[in-house]
Amino acid sequence: MFKALSFNNLLSTIKIPDFKRKPVLNFISKRSGPFDGNVSLTRDRVYIIPTKIGLIFSLLLLTLLIGSINYEKSLGFVLTFLLASAGNIALLSTWRNIAGLQLKRLINTPVFCGEAATFNVQLINHQLLNRYSLVISQEGIEHDIVDCAANSHQLIKFQIHSKQRGVLDAGKFRLYTEFPTGLFVAWTWVDLSMSCLVYPAADKHTDTSVFDISESGDIDLSGKGMENFSHLRKYQQGDNISRISWKTAAKNNELYSKEFVGSKPVTHWINWDDIVARDDEHRLSIMTTLIIQAEKNQQHYGLNLPEKQIQPDSGHKHFHQCLTALALH
């Protein structure tokens, strides 16, 4: 694929003054969003400019035209107009390869600080037209390239490296194509209001042995604190996988969780004031490590923050609830 000129570079190449360039960028920016999760690429949101090869092709046509006029060559005019017609067809084909697509944001998986957040965009093609070589990029970096068949949808994605906890805003991304000739690039800027939750990074030097001892001073290996089987109930999202009755699932094709009666589960509290750390960010990293360790050992744990308390529980849902509280603290 030929390397396309960026829009700013093109404006610089053709010597458009700054006072005229800014209104052009503002015009495009207003049509780029932010949108509430999805947008259709109508004709006023798709732009097309020549690539470097396209500029050379245009220069070639101009040279042929001047030469034909100067030397009065009929065949020169025929060749010039034939190539110009082919260029116009290429321009329309490139524009149609992206125009009319619908873009829809998908749910993004939370990441820990320092990891790459992946933002997924669904391309929906409602037309009887195959789309080829669709590229997504951000900050000038190409991330993914896909084809999208007629009357189908296709996933395309890009990544942003997370540098701090909290909510990471994806901002605007660029979707473009140079298919079929590479003479032109049709493109759009889009902001689908996408964001990704970034958890605090786990502290690698935290001593997690505090969760190996129960409140009674005994070694707590499982953290379940349960003795006798009671009954089965339908599986609910967030239940521990270890409590699923796989034999029952194999017979009934439906998930059930085991319920137990007996001693009270050993409860561990992760308290903000009990953590010794350099600063608040270091304290959040330590608490993240303790939550990961508690969930790994299938323990019953709660979270105490200065302005928020999460009651003790366990399971996938509780795990992400606690990490979310730390990310947004």
C-alpha positions in Angstrom: 0.0 0.0 0.0 1.3 3.4 -0.9 2.0 5.8 1.9 -0.6 8.5 1.9 0.0 12.2 2.7 -1.6 13.4 5.9 -4.1 16.1 5.5 -1.9 18.7 7.2 1.1 17.7 5.1 -1.0 18.0 1.9 -2.2 21.5 2.9 1.5 22.4 3.4 2.5 20.9 0.1 0.0 22.9 -1.9 1.0 26.1 0.0 -2.4 26.9 1.6 -1.8 29.8 4.1 -2.4 29.1 7.8 -5.3 31.6 8.0 -7.1 29.5 5.3 -6.0 26.1 6.6 -7.6 26.5 10.1 -11.1 27.0 8.8 -10.7 23.8 6.7 -9.6 21.8 9.7 -12.5 23.2 11.8 -14.9 22.3 9.0 -13.8 18.7 9.1 -13.6 18.6 12.9 -17.2 19.6 13.3 -18.3 16.6 11.2 -16.1 14.2 13.2 -18.2 14.0 16.4 -18.2 13.1 19.1 -21.0 10.7 18.3 -23.0 8.5 20.7 -21.6 5.2 19.8 -22.4 4.9 16.1 -22.4 6.9 12.9 -23.0 6.4 9.2 -20.3 7.7 6.8 -22.5 9.9 4.7 -21.0 11.9 1.8 -20.3 14.9 3.9 -18.1 12.9 6.3 -15.9 11.2 3.7 -13.0 13.2 2.2 -10.7 12.3 -0.6 -7.2 13.6 -1.5 -4.4 12.4 -3.8 -1.5 10.4 -2.4 2.1 11.1 -3.4 1.6 8.7 -6.3 -1.6 10.6 -7.2 0.3 13.9 -7.3 2.9 12.4 -9.5 0.1 11.0 -11.8 -1.5 14.5 -11.9 1.9 16.1 -12.8 2.3 13.5 -15.6 -1.1 14.4 -17.0 -0.2 18.0 -17.0 3.1 17.3 -18.8 1.3 15.2 -21.4 -1.3 17.9 -21.9 1.3 20.7 -22.3 3.4 18.5 -24.7 0.3 17.7 -26.8 -0.6 21.4 -27.1 2.9 22.4 -27.9 3.6 19.8 -30.5 -0.1 19.5 -31.7 -0.1 15.7 -31.3 -3.6 14.2 -31.6 -2.5 10.9 -30.1 -1.1 12.8 -27.1 -4.5 14.3 -26.5 -6.1 10.9 -26.7 -3.7 9.4 -24.2 -4.0 12.4 -21.8 -7.8 12.3 -21.8 -7.8 8.5 -21.5 -5.6 8.6 -18.5 -7.6 11.4 -17.0 -10.8 9.3 -17.4 -9.1 6.4 -15.7 -8.1 8.7 -12.9 -11.7 9.9 -12.4 -12.9 6.3 -12.2 -10.2 5.6 -9.7 -11.2 8.6 -7.6 -14.9 7.5 -7.5 -14.0 3.9 -6.8 -11.8 4.9 -3.8 -14.5 7.2 -2.4 -17.2 4.5 -2.8 -15.0 1.9 -1.0 -15.6 3.7 2.3 -18.6 5.9 1.9 -21.9 4.5 3.2 -20.3 2.3 5.9 -21.8 2.4 9.4 -19.4 2.5 12.4 -20.4 1.2 15.8 -18.4 1.1 19.0 -18.2 -2.2 21.0 -17.6 -2.8 24.7 -13.9 -2.6 25.7 -12.3 -4.8 28.2 -10.7 -2.9 31.2 -6.9 -3.1 31.5 -4.3 -2.5 34.1 -2.2 0.7 34.0 0.8 0.2 31.7 -1.1 -2.2 29.4 -2.4 -1.4 25.9 -6.1 -0.7 25.8 -7.9 -2.2 22.8 -10.8 -0.2 21.2 -13.0 -2.3 19.0 -15.1 -0.8 16.1 -17.6 -2.7 14.1 -17.9 -1.9 10.4 -21.4 -2.5 9.1 -21.8 -2.7 5.3 -25.5 -2.6 4.3 -24.7 -2.3 0.6 -24.1 -4.8 -2.2 -20.5 -3.7 -2.4 -17.4 -5.4 -1.2 -15.1 -3.1 0.7 -11.3 -3.8 0.6 -8.2 -2.6 2.4 -9.9 -0.5 5.1 -7.3 0.9 7.5 -7.7 2.3 11.0 -5.1 4.6 12.5 -4.6 7.1 15.3 -1.9 9.7 15.8 -0.4 8.7 12.5 0.1 5.0 13.5 -1.7 2.3 11.5 -3.2 -0.4 13.7 -5.4 -2.7 11.7 -6.5 -3.4 8.1 -9.5 -5.4 7.1 -11.9 -6.2 4.2 -15.7 -6.1 4.6 -17.9 -8.2 2.4 -21.3 -7.0 1.0 -24.2 -7.1 3.5 -21.9 -8.1 6.4 -20.0 -6.6 9.3 -16.4 -6.7 10.3 -14.4 -5.9 13.4 -11.5 -3.4 13.2 -9.5 -2.3 16.2 -6.8 0.0 17.4 -4.8 0.3 20.6 -3.7 3.0 23.0 -1.0 2.5 25.7 -2.4 3.4 29.1 -0.3 5.7 31.2 -2.5 6.4 34.2 -5.5 4.8 36.0 -9.0 6.0 35.5 -11.0 6.4 32.3 -9.0 6.4 29.1 -10.7 8.4 26.3 -10.0 7.0 22.8 -10.5 10.3 21.1 -10.7 10.5 17.3 -9.4 7.9 15.0 -8.9 7.8 11.2 -10.5 5.3 8.9 -9.2 5.4 5.4 -8.6 3.4 2.2 -6.4 3.7 -0.9 -8.1 0.9 -2.8 -8.0 0.2 -5.7 -5.2 2.1 -7.3 -3.3 4.0 -4.6 -3.7 7.2 -6.5 -6.2 8.6 -3.9 -6.9 8.2 -0.2 -10.5 8.4 1.0 -10.7 9.0 4.7 -12.7 10.2 7.7 -12.1 11.3 11.2 -14.5 9.9 13.8 -15.0 10.2 17.5 -17.4 7.5 18.8 -17.1 8.5 22.4 -15.2 5.4 23.2 -13.4 4.9 26.6 -11.7 2.2 28.5 -11.4 1.7 32.2 -7.8 1.5 33.5 -7.2 -0.2 36.8 -4.2 0.7 38.9 -1.1 -1.3 38.2 -0.4 -4.1 40.6 2.6 -3.6 42.9 5.1 -6.4 42.4 6.8 -6.0 45.8 3.7 -6.3 48.0 3.7 -9.1 50.6 0.4 -11.0 50.1 1.0 -13.4 53.0 -1.6 -11.3 55.0 -4.3 -13.2 53.2 -2.9 -16.6 54.2 -4.0 -16.2 57.8 -7.6 -16.2 58.8 -9.2 -14.0 61.6 -8.8 -16.9 64.0 -5.1 -17.3 63.3 -5.5 -20.5 61.3 -4.1 -21.1 57.8 -6.8 -20.2 55.3 -6.2 -22.3 52.2 -9.4 -21.9 50.3 -11.1 -18.9 51.8 -14.5 -20.6 51.4 -15.3 -21.2 55.1 -18.0 -23.7 54.1 -18.5 -27.3 55.3 -21.6 -29.1 54.1 -23.4 -29.1 50.7 -26.9 -27.7 50.9 -28.5 -27.5 47.4 -28.2 -26.4 43.8 -29.4 -23.1 42.4 -29.2 -21.6 38.9 -25.9 -20.0 38.1 -25.8 -16.2 38.4 -23.2 -14.0 36.8 -20.3 -13.4 39.2 -20.5 -16.9 40.9 -17.2 -18.6 41.5 -16.4 -21.1 38.8 -15.3 -23.7 41.4 -18.9 -23.8 42.8 -20.4 -24.8 39.4 -21.8 -28.3 39.3 -20.4 -29.6 36.0 -22.1 -33.0 36.2 -25.5 -31.3 36.4 -24.6 -29.0 33.6 -23.7 -32.0 31.4 -27.1 -33.6 32.0 -29.3 -30.5 31.7 -27.3 -28.2 29.5 -27.8 -25.5 32.1 -25.4 -24.1 34.7 -26.0 -24.6 38.4 -24.0 -23.4 41.4 -23.5 -25.4 44.6 -24.8 -23.9 47.9 -23.1 -24.8 51.2 -24.1 -24.4 54.9 -21.7 -24.4 57.8 -19.2 -22.1 59.2 -19.1 -18.4 58.2 -16.7 -17.6 55.4 -13.4 -16.1 56.5 -13.6 -12.4 55.7 -10.6 -10.2 54.7 -10.9 -6.5 54.7 -8.6 -4.4 52.5 -8.4 -1.1 54.4 -7.1 2.1 53.0 -5.8 3.3 56.4 -3.9 0.0 57.0 -1.8 0.2 53.9 1.7 1.7 54.4 2.8 3.4 51.1 4.8 6.3 49.7 1.7 8.1 48.3 -1.9 7.4 47.3 -1.0 6.0 43.9 1.4 3.5 45.6 -1.3 2.6 48.1 -3.8 1.9 45.3 -1.3 -0.3 43.6 -0.8 -2.3 46.8 -4.6 -2.7 47.2 -4.9 -3.9 43.6 -2.3 -6.6 44.3 -4.2 -7.7 47.4 -7.5 -7.9 45.5 -5.9 -10.0 42.7 -4.4 -12.3 45.3 -7.6 -12.7 47.2 -9.6 -13.4 44.1 -6.9 -15.9 42.9 -7.3 -17.8 46.2 -11.2 -17.6 46.0 -11.3 -15.7 49.3 -14.1 -13.6 50.8 -12.9 -10.0 50.9 -14.2 -6.5 51.2 -12.8 -3.0 50.4 -12.6 0.1 52.6 -11.8 3.4 50.9 -12.0 6.9 52.4 -15.4 7.6 50.8 -16.6 4.2 49.7 -17.1 0.8 51.2 -17.7 -2.5 49.3 -19.1 -5.3 51.5 -17.2 -8.7 51.5 -17.9 -11.0 48.7 -16.1 -13.0 46.0 -16.4 -13.8 42.3 -15.7 -12.2 39.0 -18.3 -9.4 39.4 -17.1 -8.5 42.9 -13.5 -8.6 41.7 -14.1 -6.0 38.9 -16.3 -3.9 41.2 -13.5 -3.5 43.7 -10.9 -2.7 40.9 -13.3 -0.2 39.4 -13.6 1.6 42.7 -9.8 1.8 42.9 -9.6 3.1 39.3 -12.1 5.9 39.9 -10.9 6.8 43.4 
